[in-house]
């Protein structure tokens, strides 16, 4: 399994760490994460999911709309 750090994912999707942390609080159940040595890492699929969340936030979707979309979207 490949994983990426919070800082790494921040660079990949070009979003600030504090914003990603907020998205994790709101949508964490949809974001595949793992913890190793008390450090949070994201599975590669999380890049697609967080990019999707970022795109919808930029399009001014409200968080409940994004959550509904996440429930019905397959990422891969």
Phi and psi in degrees as GROMACS dihedral restraints (atoms count N, CA, C in turn):
[ dihedral_restraints ]
;  ai    aj    ak    al  type     phi  dphi    fc
    3     4     5     6     1   -96.0    20    10
    4     5     6     7     1   140.7    20    10
    6     7     8     9     1  -134.0    20    10
    7     8     9    10     1   162.2    20    10
    9    10    11    12     1  -137.1    20    10
   10    11    12    13     1   145.0    20    10
   12    13    14    15     1   -77.2    20    10
   13    14    15    16     1   169.0    20    10
   15    16    17    18     1   -60.8    20    10
   16    17    18    19     1   -44.5    20    10
   18    19    20    21     1   -65.5    20    10
   19    20    21    22     1   -40.0    20    10
   21    22    23    24     1   -62.7    20    10
   22    23    24    25     1   -45.1    20    10
   24    25    26    27     1   -67.0    20    10
   25    26    27    28     1   -33.0    20    10
   27    28    29    30     1   -60.7    20    10
   28    29    30    31     1   -42.0    20    10
   30    31    32    33     1   -70.4    20    10
   31    32    33    34     1   -39.9    20    10
   33    34    35    36     1   -64.5    20    10
   34    35    36    37     1   -45.7    20    10
   36    37    38    39     1   -95.1    20    10
   37    38    39    40     1     0.7    20    10
   39    40    41    42     1    55.1    20    10
   40    41    42    43     1    55.4    20    10
   42    43    44    45     1  -135.4    20    10
   43    44    45    46     1   143.2    20    10
   45    46    47    48     1   -65.6    20    10
   46    47    48    49     1   147.2    20    10
   48    49    50    51     1   -54.7    20    10
   49    50    51    52     1   -44.0    20    10
   51    52    53    54     1   -61.9    20    10
   52    53    54    55     1   -32.6    20    10
   54    55    56    57     1   -71.8    20    10
   55    56    57    58     1   -41.4    20    10
   57    58    59    60     1   -62.7    20    10
   58    59    60    61     1   -40.2    20    10
   60    61    62    63     1   -60.3    20    10
   61    62    63    64     1   -38.9    20    10
   63    64    65    66     1   -64.6    20    10
   64    65    66    67     1   -42.6    20    10
   66    67    68    69     1   -64.3    20    10
   67    68    69    70     1   -35.5    20    10
   69    70    71    72     1   -63.1    20    10
   70    71    72    73     1   -40.6    20    10
   72    73    74    75     1   -63.1    20    10
   73    74    75    76     1   -40.7    20    10
   75    76    77    78     1   -78.6    20    10
   76    77    78    79     1   -39.7    20    10
   78    79    80    81     1  -125.2    20    10
   79    80    81    82     1    21.1    20    10
   81    82    83    84     1   -55.0    20    10
   82    83    84    85     1   -30.5    20    10
   84    85    86    87     1   -69.5    20    10
   85    86    87    88     1   -14.2    20    10
   87    88    89    90     1  -102.1    20    10
   88    89    90    91     1    -6.3    20    10
   90    91    92    93     1  -106.8    20    10
   91    92    93    94     1   114.7    20    10
   93    94    95    96     1   -71.7    20    10
   94    95    96    97     1   118.5    20    10
   96    97    98    99     1  -132.9    20    10
   97    98    99   100     1   159.6    20    10
   99   100   101   102     1  -144.7    20    10
  100   101   102   103     1   156.8    20    10
  102   103   104   105     1  -118.7    20    10
  103   104   105   106     1   129.6    20    10
  105   106   107   108     1  -129.6    20    10
  106   107   108   109     1   124.4    20    10
  108   109   110   111     1    52.7    20    10
  109   110   111   112     1    42.6    20    10
  111   112   113   114     1    63.4    20    10
  112   113   114   115     1    20.9    20    10
  114   115   116   117     1  -114.7    20    10
  115   116   117   118     1   133.6    20    10
  117   118   119   120     1   -83.0    20    10
  118   119   120   121     1   129.4    20    10
  120   121   122   123     1  -126.9    20    10
  121   122   123   124     1   157.0    20    10
  123   124   125   126     1  -114.8    20    10
  124   125   126   127     1   139.3    20    10
  126   127   128   129     1   -71.6    20    10
  127   128   129   130     1   156.5    20    10
  129   130   131   132     1   -56.6    20    10
  130   131   132   133     1   -34.9    20    10
  132   133   134   135     1   -57.0    20    10
  133   134   135   136     1   -28.2    20    10
  135   136   137   138     1   -60.9    20    10
  136   137   138   139     1   -29.2    20    10
  138   139   140   141     1   -59.5    20    10
  139   140   141   142     1   -45.5    20    10
  141   142   143   144     1   -66.0    20    10
  142   143   144   145     1   -42.0    20    10
  144   145   146   147     1   -67.8    20    10
  145   146   147   148     1   -46.0    20    10
  147   148   149   150     1   -68.0    20    10
  148   149   150   151     1   -33.7    20    10
  150   151   152   153     1   -63.9    20    10
  151   152   153   154     1   -40.5    20    10
  153   154   155   156     1   -62.4    20    10
  154   155   156   157     1   -46.1    20    10
  156   157   158   159     1   -61.5    20    10
  157   158   159   160     1   -45.3    20    10
  159   160   161   162     1   -58.5    20    10
  160   161   162   163     1   -46.0    20    10
  162   163   164   165     1   -59.8    20    10
  163   164   165   166     1   -45.1    20    10
  165   166   167   168     1   -68.3    20    10
  166   167   168   169     1   -36.5    20    10
  168   169   170   171     1   -65.0    20    10
  169   170   171   172     1   -40.0    20    10
  171   172   173   174     1   -66.5    20    10
  172   173   174   175     1   -28.9    20    10
  174   175   176   177     1   -84.0    20    10
  175   176   177   178     1     6.0    20    10
  177   178   179   180     1    64.8    20    10
  178   179   180   181     1    33.4    20    10
  180   181   182   183     1   -70.3    20    10
  181   182   183   184     1   149.4    20    10
  183   184   185   186     1   -86.1    20    10
  184   185   186   187     1   156.8    20    10
  186   187   188   189     1   -61.9    20    10
  187   188   189   190     1   -30.1    20    10
  189   190   191   192     1   -70.7    20    10
  190   191   192   193     1   -34.9    20    10
  192   193   194   195     1   -66.4    20    10
  193   194   195   196     1   -41.3    20    10
  195   196   197   198     1   -64.7    20    10
  196   197   198   199     1   -42.1    20    10
  198   199   200   201     1   -61.5    20    10
  199   200   201   202     1   -41.4    20    10
  201   202   203   204     1   -62.2    20    10
  202   203   204   205     1   -42.8    20    10
  204   205   206   207     1   -63.9    20    10
  205   206   207   208     1   -40.8    20    10
  207   208   209   210     1   -62.0    20    10
  208   209   210   211     1   -35.3    20    10
  210   211   212   213     1   -65.3    20    10
  211   212   213   214     1   -26.9    20    10
  213   214   215   216     1  -114.9    20    10
  214   215   216   217     1    13.7    20    10
  216   217   218   219     1  -115.5    20    10
  217   218   219   220     1   136.8    20    10
  219   220   221   222     1  -103.0    20    10
  220   221   222   223     1   127.7    20    10
  222   223   224   225     1  -109.4    20    10
  223   224   225   226     1   148.8    20    10
